[in-house]
């Protein structure tokens, strides 16, 4: 992979938490419970849950805490979850205290960017991240921070979807509040109308770009370039994992082999990378 300078426009975007609609407690609880169930499917797509026994684990984009809790229950010595949305961190702390007091002493959640995490350099065994890399701005910078906190030979394990140019890569925002979503419609109608649809459905929120919606628009080759540039060796990669996916996925898996269609048919990536 050519280690050229990573110059994607998303690298210069400054994240602002107030662009995101805040879930109420009931919505957060429903989402958390769904994510607990999703964890098993997630690990199947990565060919099995890692051995967390005695490990120090850091999660990037921990959200409501489900995957961090999974790692702690699975034997991790210490789990640190990071997220940039403060109400999600507050929820994660509450749910651990209320439902998982037996692991409360080895799990912690912080409203913090990994760039500002300076106390774990070289101490983390495994970094995990689920459905977050498609939202990260400045992916090359974040990967360097991940490499900094990992011990030598430590692993980054991540799976994320949907990539922006795939059928519903805008996370369905073009039809938010509507029953019918049309594949690739966001690419046809353009960014401005997708953003307008999001704003209309969230009074009081003023987004001005796709980046404000938390979508970085990166393609598979952008991620691979960023992994390489940061000095990671990819141990394994899966594209368009079919476990638990829609009926459309087998077709997309086939179309992904057609020259010129890769960007539009790459829905998900599941990557295990090692710090060398």
Buried (B, 14 or more C-beta within 10 A) or exposed (E): EEEEEBEBEBBEBEBEEEBBEBBEEEEBBEBBEEBBEBBEEBBEBBEEBBEBEEBBBBBBBBBBBBBBBBBBBBEBEBBBBBBBBEBBBBBBBBBBEEEBEEBBEBBBBBBBBBEEBEEBEEBBBBBBBBBBBBBBBBBBBBBBBBBBBBBEEBBBBBBBBBBBBBBBBBBBBBBBEEEEBBBBBBBEBEBEBBBBBBBEBBEEBEBEBBBBBBBBBBBBEBBBBBBBBBEBEBEEBBBBBBBEBEEBBEEBBEBBEEEEEBBBBBBBBBBBBBBE
